[in-house]
């Protein structure tokens, strides 16, 4: 038994080894040297992408102070990097990158750049859909689609969503820092951040459009008929992945929607002192340059020429108006009832409300998916659709609302016909439904 287990690779056990970890993840100085070499190779600085030991040595010295240069073992560090990052050619006596070193730097570079590529995502999703459509009916080709096509594009699809999340977090942090910054123009800074958020929201909309093909992919996955448990598990995993992508994009929209009112409120708050200052300057201007002229029994205010005169005609009242001086005769204050906020209840209500929004969006997504299937196949067994939603969401309420929504929309649309067969039951475990078919006329 011990011999059998010894042949199983244990990732945690291997990476926990101090020497292995240090070889896979270099120290800061070693990492900076690797980054310099990667940047120079990428720019074509080295001939044939190869470099000498002296060139590596000079980069190490560039990262060190005088004391470190005297005690550091640069040769030992270079030897350590030869495990996974660099390789040495004894014939040419030159070093070059191993594949791990290239990937290590490339992933770090792409993560720091964080560039969103909605057009590229749309092309990838379109290609995935086309290849899946060509594979329908052939389990071998479907298996290849999961292993070769989807698996190769999967990291890139997830990476784009991570980039979007990070850009939004950075924009929010920038907003917080800018509004608290001293000796800066808050209005200009807020305008810049607001423009940044609008740009990110546009990118989010572009990504949602790019991922629109995933609905078609989910529809094709539902059409696959197989009894292979491995294939069924891959179908479920892929469907969950695309559902999670759409959910994260919807959450991003909600986050941005919550931020925008706060920005408008900050604009209003910061504008108030400036507005009050303008009013104050205007009143002082009127008091200083206006004059009072007597015309008969009346007196008239003559405003400065820069201010247009206002003419108002009104009859003199025949009754006396006595204004109550609130300073001399203040009204008695009424006691105000204080209501204490229950943080726990507020958190529960907030969670319920957010869950309701998520459920509503989930229902809309399923309804759109079923109508997409209906348009493609010209018929839909919504009774089976009920159990499909129930299996995916594990929520009877959502499954019921989706089913009734599809039936109601189809019933109210002349393009569709709803047929309920009360003699034929569709059963699943302890639940049975009348067989309900929807046909496209």
MILOPA-12795 format. One record per residue (C-alpha): chain; x, y, z; residue in one letter. Coordinates in steps of 0.25 Angstrom, whole numbers, plus 2048, in hexadecimal, padded with zeros to 3 digits. Each point is the difference from the previous one (the first is absolute). Last residue first. Example, Ala and Ser with C-alpha at 12.3 -4.5 7.8 and 13.67 -1.06 7.14 Angstrom:
% residues 2
+-------+-----+-----+-----+------+
| chain |  c1 |  c2 |  c3 | resn |
+-------+-----+-----+-----+------+
|     A | 837 | 7FC | 81D |    S |
|     A | 7FA | 7F2 | 802 |    A |
+-------+-----+-----+-----+------+
This chain:
% residues 441
+-------+-----+-----+-----+------+
| chain |  c1 |  c2 |  c3 | resn |
+-------+-----+-----+-----+------+
|     A | 748 | 871 | 771 |    X |
|     A | 80B | 7FE | 80B |    X |
|     A | 7FB | 7F5 | 80A |    X |
|     A | 800 | 7FF | 80F |    X |
|     A | 7FE | 7F3 | 807 |    X |
|     A | 7FB | 7FE | 80E |    X |
|     A | 7FF | 7F2 | 805 |    X |
|     A | 7F9 | 800 | 80D |    X |
|     A | 80A | 801 | 80C |    X |
|     A | 804 | 7F6 | 80A |    X |
|     A | 809 | 801 | 80C |    X |
|     A | 806 | 7F5 | 809 |    X |
|     A | 80C | 7FC | 7F8 |    X |
|     A | 7FE | 806 | 7F2 |    X |
|     A | 7F3 | 7FE | 7F9 |    X |
|     A | 7FA | 805 | 7F3 |    X |
|     A | 7F1 | 7FD | 800 |    X |
|     A | 7F8 | 7FD | 7F4 |    X |
|     A | 7F1 | 800 | 801 |    X |
|     A | 7FF | 80F | 803 |    X |
|     A | 807 | 803 | 7F3 |    X |
|     A | 802 | 810 | 7FF |    X |
|     A | 803 | 806 | 7F2 |    X |
|     A | 805 | 80E | 7FF |    X |
|     A | 800 | 806 | 7F2 |    X |
|     A | 80A | 80B | 7FC |    X |
|     A | 801 | 80B | 7F6 |    X |
|     A | 7F3 | 807 | 805 |    X |
|     A | 807 | 804 | 80D |    X |
|     A | 7F8 | 800 | 80D |    X |
|     A | 801 | 7F1 | 802 |    X |
|     A | 80F | 800 | 7FE |    X |
|     A | 802 | 80B | 80A |    X |
|     A | 7F7 | 7F9 | 80A |    X |
|     A | 807 | 7F2 | 7FE |    X |
|     A | 80E | 806 | 801 |    X |
|     A | 7FD | 808 | 80D |    X |
|     A | 7F8 | 7F4 | 806 |    X |
|     A | 80C | 7F7 | 7FE |    X |
|     A | 80B | 80A | 805 |    X |
|     A | 7F7 | 804 | 80C |    X |
|     A | 7FF | 7F1 | 804 |    X |
|     A | 80F | 7FD | 7FE |    X |
|     A | 803 | 80D | 808 |    X |
|     A | 7F7 | 7FC | 80B |    X |
|     A | 804 | 7F1 | 800 |    X |
|     A | 80F | 804 | 803 |    X |
|     A | 80B | 7F6 | 7FE |    X |
|     A | 806 | 809 | 7F5 |    X |
|     A | 805 | 7F6 | 7F6 |    X |
|     A | 7F7 | 7F5 | 803 |    X |
|     A | 7F4 | 808 | 802 |    X |
|     A | 802 | 807 | 7F3 |    X |
|     A | 801 | 7F3 | 7F8 |    X |
|     A | 7F4 | 7FB | 808 |    X |
|     A | 7F8 | 80B | 7FB |    X |
|     A | 806 | 7FF | 7F1 |    X |
|     A | 7FB | 7F2 | 800 |    X |
|     A | 7F2 | 805 | 802 |    X |
|     A | 803 | 80B | 7F6 |    X |
|     A | 801 | 7F6 | 7F5 |    X |
|     A | 804 | 80A | 7F4 |    X |
|     A | 7FD | 800 | 7F2 |    X |
|     A | 805 | 808 | 7F3 |    X |
|     A | 80E | 7FA | 803 |    X |
|     A | 808 | 80D | 7FE |    X |
|     A | 7F5 | 80A | 804 |    X |
|     A | 7FC | 7F7 | 80C |    X |
|     A | 80F | 7FF | 804 |    X |
|     A | 801 | 80F | 800 |    X |
|     A | 7F3 | 801 | 807 |    X |
|     A | 805 | 7F7 | 80B |    X |
|     A | 80D | 808 | 802 |    X |
|     A | 7F9 | 80D | 801 |    X |
|     A | 7F7 | 7FA | 80B |    X |
|     A | 80C | 7FB | 807 |    X |
|     A | 808 | 80D | 800 |    X |
|     A | 7F3 | 808 | 804 |    X |
|     A | 7FE | 7F6 | 80C |    X |
|     A | 80F | 802 | 804 |    X |
|     A | 7FF | 80F | 800 |    X |
|     A | 7F3 | 800 | 809 |    X |
|     A | 808 | 7F6 | 809 |    X |
|     A | 80C | 809 | 801 |    X |
|     A | 7F7 | 80C | 803 |    X |
|     A | 7F9 | 7F8 | 80B |    X |
|     A | 80D | 7FC | 806 |    X |
|     A | 804 | 80E | 801 |    X |
|     A | 7F3 | 804 | 807 |    X |
|     A | 801 | 7F4 | 80A |    X |
|     A | 80F | 804 | 803 |    X |
|     A | 7FC | 80E | 802 |    X |
|     A | 7F4 | 7FC | 809 |    X |
|     A | 809 | 7F7 | 808 |    X |
|     A | 80B | 80B | 802 |    X |
|     A | 7F6 | 80A | 804 |    X |
|     A | 7FA | 7F7 | 80A |    X |
|     A | 80E | 7FD | 806 |    X |
|     A | 803 | 80F | 800 |    X |
|     A | 7F4 | 804 | 808 |    X |
|     A | 7FF | 80F | 7FF |    X |
|     A | 7FA | 807 | 80C |    X |
|     A | 7F4 | 808 | 7FE |    X |
|     A | 800 | 80D | 808 |    X |
|     A | 7F3 | 807 | 803 |    X |
|     A | 800 | 80F | 7FF |    X |
|     A | 7FC | 808 | 80B |    X |
|     A | 7F8 | 80D | 7FB |    X |
|     A | 807 | 80D | 801 |    X |
|     A | 7F8 | 80B | 806 |    X |
|     A | 7FF | 80B | 7F5 |    X |
|     A | 809 | 80C | 802 |    X |
|     A | 7FA | 80E | 803 |    X |
|     A | 80C | 80A | 801 |    X |
|     A | 809 | 7F8 | 7F6 |    X |
|     A | 7F4 | 7FC | 7F8 |    X |
|     A | 7FC | 80E | 7FD |    X |
|     A | 7F2 | 7FE | 7FB |    X |
|     A | 7FD | 809 | 7F4 |    X |
|     A | 7F4 | 809 | 801 |    X |
|     A | 7F9 | 803 | 7F3 |    X |
|     A | 7F7 | 80B | 800 |    X |
|     A | 7F4 | 800 | 7F7 |    X |
|     A | 7FD | 808 | 7F3 |    X |
|     A | 80B | 7FA | 7F8 |    X |
|     A | 807 | 809 | 7F6 |    X |
|     A | 7FD | 7FA | 7F2 |    X |
|     A | 80C | 7FA | 7F8 |    X |
|     A | 808 | 803 | 7F4 |    X |
|     A | 80E | 7FB | 7FF |    X |
|     A | 80B | 805 | 7F8 |    X |
|     A | 80E | 7FA | 801 |    X |
|     A | 80C | 808 | 7FC |    X |
|     A | 80B | 7F9 | 7F8 |    X |
|     A | 80D | 800 | 808 |    X |
|     A | 80D | 805 | 7F9 |    X |
|     A | 7FA | 80E | 801 |    X |
|     A | 800 | 800 | 80F |    X |
|     A | 7F2 | 7FF | 807 |    X |
|     A | 7F7 | 80C | 802 |    X |
|     A | 7F7 | 7FD | 80C |    X |
|     A | 7F3 | 808 | 800 |    X |
|     A | 7FA | 808 | 80B |    X |
|     A | 7F2 | 804 | 800 |    X |
|     A | 7F8 | 80D | 804 |    X |
|     A | 805 | 807 | 7F4 |    X |
|     A | 80C | 7F9 | 7FA |    X |
|     A | 80B | 7FF | 80A |    X |
|     A | 80D | 7F9 | 7FB |    X |
|     A | 807 | 7F5 | 808 |    X |
|     A | 80E | 7FC | 7FA |    X |
|     A | 806 | 7F3 | 7FC |    X |
|     A | 810 | 7FF | 7FF |    X |
|     A | 804 | 7FA | 80E |    X |
|     A | 7F4 | 7F9 | 804 |    X |
|     A | 7FE | 7F9 | 7F3 |    X |
|     A | 80F | 7FC | 7FF |    X |
|     A | 7FF | 7FA | 80E |    X |
|     A | 7F4 | 7F8 | 7FC |    X |
|     A | 807 | 7FB | 7F4 |    X |
|     A | 80C | 7FC | 807 |    X |
|     A | 7F8 | 7F8 | 80B |    X |
|     A | 7F8 | 7F9 | 7F5 |    X |
|     A | 80D | 7FC | 7F9 |    X |
|     A | 806 | 7FB | 80D |    X |
|     A | 7F4 | 7F8 | 803 |    X |
|     A | 801 | 7F9 | 7F2 |    X |
|     A | 80F | 7FD | 803 |    X |
|     A | 7FD | 7FA | 80D |    X |
|     A | 7F4 | 7F8 | 7FA |    X |
|     A | 808 | 7FA | 7F5 |    X |
|     A | 808 | 7F6 | 808 |    X |
|     A | 7F3 | 7FA | 806 |    X |
|     A | 7FA | 7FF | 7F2 |    X |
|     A | 80B | 7FA | 7FA |    X |
|     A | 802 | 7F6 | 80B |    X |
|     A | 7F1 | 7FC | 7FF |    X |
|     A | 802 | 7FE | 7F1 |    X |
|     A | 80C | 7F7 | 803 |    X |
|     A | 7F8 | 7F8 | 80A |    X |
|     A | 7F5 | 7FE | 7F6 |    X |
|     A | 80A | 7FA | 7F6 |    X |
|     A | 806 | 7F6 | 80A |    X |
|     A | 7F3 | 7F8 | 802 |    X |
|     A | 7FE | 7FE | 7F1 |    X |
|     A | 80F | 7FC | 7FE |    X |
|     A | 7FE | 7F5 | 80B |    X |
|     A | 7F3 | 7FC | 7F9 |    X |
|     A | 807 | 7FF | 7F2 |    X |
|     A | 80B | 7F8 | 806 |    X |
|     A | 7F6 | 7F6 | 806 |    X |
|     A | 7FA | 7FE | 7F3 |    X |
|     A | 80E | 7FD | 7FA |    X |
|     A | 803 | 7F6 | 80B |    X |
|     A | 7F2 | 7F9 | 7FE |    X |
|     A | 803 | 7FF | 7F1 |    X |
|     A | 80E | 7F9 | 803 |    X |
|     A | 7FA | 7F8 | 80B |    X |
|     A | 7F5 | 7FA | 7F6 |    X |
|     A | 80B | 7FE | 7F6 |    X |
|     A | 808 | 7F8 | 80A |    X |
|     A | 7F4 | 7F8 | 805 |    X |
|     A | 7FD | 7FC | 7F2 |    X |
|     A | 80E | 7FB | 7FE |    X |
|     A | 800 | 7F8 | 80D |    X |
|     A | 7F3 | 7F9 | 7FD |    X |
|     A | 804 | 7FD | 7F2 |    X |
|     A | 80D | 7FA | 805 |    X |
|     A | 7F9 | 7F8 | 80B |    X |
|     A | 7F7 | 7FA | 7F5 |    X |
|     A | 80C | 7FD | 7F7 |    X |
|     A | 807 | 7F8 | 80C |    X |
|     A | 7F2 | 7F9 | 803 |    X |
|     A | 7FF | 7FB | 7F2 |    X |
|     A | 7F1 | 7FE | 7FE |    X |
|     A | 7FF | 80A | 7F4 |    X |
|     A | 7F6 | 809 | 7F9 |    X |
|     A | 806 | 80E | 7FD |    X |
|     A | 7F5 | 80A | 7FE |    X |
|     A | 802 | 807 | 80D |    X |
|     A | 80E | 803 | 7FC |    X |
|     A | 7FB | 807 | 7F3 |    X |
|     A | 7F7 | 809 | 809 |    X |
|     A | 80C | 803 | 809 |    X |
|     A | 808 | 804 | 7F4 |    X |
|     A | 7F5 | 809 | 7FB |    X |
|     A | 800 | 807 | 80D |    X |
|     A | 80F | 801 | 800 |    X |
|     A | 7FF | 808 | 7F3 |    X |
|     A | 7FC | 80C | 808 |    X |
|     A | 80E | 800 | 806 |    X |
|     A | 805 | 80B | 7F7 |    X |
|     A | 7F3 | 808 | 803 |    X |
|     A | 803 | 7FF | 80F |    X |
|     A | 80E | 804 | 7FD |    X |
|     A | 7FC | 80C | 7F9 |    X |
|     A | 7F7 | 804 | 80B |    X |
|     A | 80B | 7FE | 80A |    X |
|     A | 809 | 809 | 7F7 |    X |
|     A | 7F5 | 80B | 800 |    X |
|     A | 7FF | 7FF | 80F |    X |
|     A | 80F | 801 | 800 |    X |
|     A | 800 | 80D | 7F8 |    X |
|     A | 7F5 | 806 | 808 |    X |
|     A | 808 | 7FD | 80D |    X |
|     A | 80C | 807 | 7FA |    X |
|     A | 7F8 | 80C | 7FC |    X |
|     A | 7FB | 801 | 80F |    X |
|     A | 80E | 7FF | 804 |    X |
|     A | 804 | 80B | 7F8 |    X |
|     A | 7F4 | 809 | 804 |    X |
|     A | 803 | 7FD | 80E |    X |
|     A | 80E | 805 | 7FF |    X |
|     A | 7FC | 80C | 7F9 |    X |
|     A | 7F5 | 803 | 80B |    X |
|     A | 80A | 7FD | 80B |    X |
|     A | 80A | 80A | 7FB |    X |
|     A | 80D | 7FC | 808 |    X |
|     A | 807 | 806 | 80C |    X |
|     A | 7FC | 7F4 | 809 |    X |
|     A | 7FC | 7F2 | 7FB |    X |
|     A | 7F3 | 7FA | 807 |    X |
|     A | 7F8 | 800 | 7F3 |    X |
|     A | 80B | 7FB | 7F8 |    X |
|     A | 803 | 7F4 | 809 |    X |
|     A | 7F2 | 7FB | 800 |    X |
|     A | 7FE | 802 | 7F1 |    X |
|     A | 80D | 7F9 | 7FE |    X |
|     A | 7FC | 7F4 | 808 |    X |
|     A | 7F3 | 7FF | 7F8 |    X |
|     A | 808 | 801 | 7F3 |    X |
|     A | 809 | 7F5 | 805 |    X |
|     A | 7F5 | 7F7 | 804 |    X |
|     A | 7F9 | 802 | 7F3 |    X |
|     A | 80D | 7FD | 7F8 |    X |
|     A | 802 | 7F3 | 809 |    X |
|     A | 7F3 | 7FB | 7FD |    X |
|     A | 801 | 802 | 7F1 |    X |
|     A | 80E | 7F9 | 800 |    X |
|     A | 7FA | 7F4 | 807 |    X |
|     A | 7F5 | 7FF | 7F6 |    X |
|     A | 80A | 800 | 7F5 |    X |
|     A | 809 | 7F6 | 807 |    X |
|     A | 7F4 | 7F6 | 801 |    X |
|     A | 7FE | 800 | 7F1 |    X |
|     A | 80F | 7FF | 7FE |    X |
|     A | 801 | 7F4 | 809 |    X |
|     A | 7F5 | 7F8 | 7F9 |    X |
|     A | 805 | 802 | 7F2 |    X |
|     A | 809 | 7F4 | 800 |    X |
|     A | 7F6 | 7F7 | 808 |    X |
|     A | 7F5 | 804 | 7F7 |    X |
|     A | 807 | 7FC | 7F3 |    X |
|     A | 808 | 7F4 | 804 |    X |
|     A | 7FA | 7F7 | 80B |    X |
|     A | 7F2 | 805 | 7FF |    X |
|     A | 7FF | 800 | 7F1 |    X |
|     A | 808 | 7F3 | 7FF |    X |
|     A | 7F5 | 7FA | 808 |    X |
|     A | 7F5 | 805 | 7F7 |    X |
|     A | 808 | 7FB | 7F4 |    X |
|     A | 800 | 7F2 | 807 |    X |
|     A | 7F2 | 801 | 804 |    X |
|     A | 7FB | 803 | 7F1 |    X |
|     A | 7F2 | 805 | 7FF |    X |
|     A | 804 | 80E | 802 |    X |
|     A | 80E | 803 | 7FC |    X |
|     A | 7FE | 80A | 7F5 |    X |
|     A | 7F7 | 808 | 80A |    X |
|     A | 80B | 800 | 80A |    X |
|     A | 80A | 805 | 7F6 |    X |
|     A | 7F7 | 80C | 7FC |    X |
|     A | 7FD | 803 | 80F |    X |
|     A | 80E | 800 | 804 |    X |
|     A | 804 | 809 | 7F4 |    X |
|     A | 7F5 | 80A | 803 |    X |
|     A | 805 | 800 | 80F |    X |
|     A | 80E | 802 | 7FC |    X |
|     A | 7FD | 80B | 7F6 |    X |
|     A | 7F7 | 807 | 80A |    X |
|     A | 80C | 7FF | 80A |    X |
|     A | 809 | 807 | 7F7 |    X |
|     A | 7F7 | 80B | 7FD |    X |
|     A | 7FE | 802 | 80F |    X |
|     A | 80F | 801 | 803 |    X |
|     A | 802 | 807 | 80D |    X |
|     A | 80F | 803 | 804 |    X |
|     A | 804 | 7FC | 80E |    X |
|     A | 80E | 806 | 7FE |    X |
|     A | 805 | 7FA | 80D |    X |
|     A | 7F9 | 7F2 | 7FD |    X |
|     A | 806 | 800 | 7F2 |    X |
|     A | 80E | 802 | 805 |    X |
|     A | 7FF | 7F7 | 80C |    X |
|     A | 7FB | 7F5 | 7F7 |    X |
|     A | 80B | 803 | 7F5 |    X |
|     A | 80B | 7FF | 80B |    X |
|     A | 7FC | 7F3 | 805 |    X |
|     A | 7FD | 7FA | 7F2 |    X |
|     A | 80E | 804 | 7FB |    X |
|     A | 807 | 7FA | 80C |    X |
|     A | 7F8 | 7F3 | 800 |    X |
|     A | 803 | 7FF | 7F1 |    X |
|     A | 80F | 800 | 803 |    X |
|     A | 807 | 80D | 7FC |    X |
|     A | 80E | 802 | 7FA |    X |
|     A | 80F | 7FF | 805 |    X |
|     A | 80C | 800 | 7F7 |    X |
|     A | 80D | 7F8 | 801 |    X |
|     A | 7FE | 7FD | 7F1 |    X |
|     A | 803 | 7F1 | 801 |    X |
|     A | 7FC | 7FF | 80F |    X |
|     A | 7F2 | 805 | 7FE |    X |
|     A | 7FB | 805 | 80D |    X |
|     A | 7F1 | 800 | 804 |    X |
|     A | 7F8 | 80A | 808 |    X |
|     A | 7F4 | 801 | 808 |    X |
|     A | 7FD | 7F2 | 806 |    X |
|     A | 80C | 7FA | 806 |    X |
|     A | 80A | 809 | 7F9 |    X |
|     A | 7FC | 80B | 80A |    X |
|     A | 807 | 7FA | 80B |    X |
|     A | 80D | 800 | 7F8 |    X |
|     A | 7FE | 80F | 7FE |    X |
|     A | 7FE | 802 | 80F |    X |
|     A | 80D | 7F8 | 803 |    X |
|     A | 808 | 808 | 7F6 |    X |
|     A | 7FB | 80D | 806 |    X |
|     A | 804 | 7FC | 80E |    X |
|     A | 7FE | 80E | 807 |    X |
|     A | 80A | 804 | 80B |    X |
|     A | 808 | 80C | 7F9 |    X |
|     A | 7F5 | 804 | 7F6 |    X |
|     A | 7F6 | 800 | 80C |    X |
|     A | 809 | 80B | 807 |    X |
|     A | 801 | 808 | 7F4 |    X |
|     A | 7F1 | 801 | 7FD |    X |
|     A | 7F9 | 7F5 | 7F8 |    X |
|     A | 7F6 | 801 | 7F4 |    X |
|     A | 809 | 804 | 7F5 |    X |
|     A | 80A | 7F6 | 805 |    X |
|     A | 7F6 | 7F5 | 7FD |    X |
|     A | 7FE | 806 | 7F2 |    X |
|     A | 810 | 800 | 7FE |    X |
|     A | 800 | 7F1 | 804 |    X |
|     A | 7F6 | 7FC | 7F5 |    X |
|     A | 808 | 808 | 7F6 |    X |
|     A | 80D | 7F9 | 804 |    X |
|     A | 7F9 | 7F2 | 800 |    X |
|     A | 7FD | 803 | 7F1 |    X |
|     A | 7F3 | 802 | 7F9 |    X |
|     A | 7F7 | 7F8 | 7F6 |    X |
|     A | 7F3 | 805 | 7F9 |    X |
|     A | 807 | 7FD | 7F2 |    X |
|     A | 807 | 80E | 802 |    X |
|     A | 7FC | 807 | 80C |    X |
|     A | 7F9 | 80D | 800 |    X |
|     A | 7F4 | 7FA | 7F8 |    X |
|     A | 7F5 | 808 | 808 |    X |
|     A | 7FB | 7F3 | 806 |    X |
|     A | 80E | 7FB | 804 |    X |
|     A | 803 | 80D | 807 |    X |
|     A | 7F3 | 800 | 807 |    X |
|     A | 802 | 7F1 | 805 |    X |
|     A | 80E | 803 | 804 |    X |
|     A | 7FB | 80C | 808 |    X |
|     A | 7F5 | 7F8 | 807 |    X |
|     A | 80A | 7F5 | 803 |    X |
|     A | 809 | 80A | 807 |    X |
|     A | 7F4 | 806 | 808 |    X |
|     A | 7FC | 7F2 | 804 |    X |
|     A | 80E | 7FD | 805 |    X |
|     A | 800 | 80C | 808 |    X |
|     A | 7F2 | 7FE | 806 |    X |
|     A | 803 | 7F1 | 803 |    X |
|     A | 7FC | 7F5 | 7F6 |    X |
|     A | 7F3 | 7F8 | 801 |    X |
|     A | 802 | 7F2 | 7F9 |    X |
|     A | 80E | 7FE | 805 |    X |
|     A | 7FE | 805 | 80E |    X |
|     A | 7F3 | 7F7 | 801 |    X |
|     A | 808 | 7F4 | 7FC |    X |
|     A | 80B | 802 | 80A |    X |
|     A | 7F7 | 802 | 80B |    X |
|     A | 7F7 | 7F4 | 7FD |    X |
|     A | 7F2 | 805 | 802 |    X |
|     A | 7FE | 7FF | 7F1 |    X |
|     A | 802 | 7F1 | 800 |    X |
|     A | 7F7 | 7FD | 80B |    X |
|     A | 7F5 | 80A | 7FB |    X |
|     A | 800 | 7FA | 7F2 |    X |
|     A | 800 | 7F1 | 805 |    X |
|     A | 803 | 7F7 | 7F4 |    X |
|     A | 7FB | 7F2 | 802 |    X |
|     A | 80B | 7F5 | 7FE |    X |
|     A | 802 | 800 | 80F |    X |
|     A | 7F2 | 7FC | 802 |    X |
|     A | 801 | 7F3 | 7FA |    X |
|     A | 80D | 7FC | 807 |    X |
|     A | 7F9 | 803 | 80E |    X |
|     A | 7F5 | 7F7 | 7FC |    X |
+-------+-----+-----+-----+------+
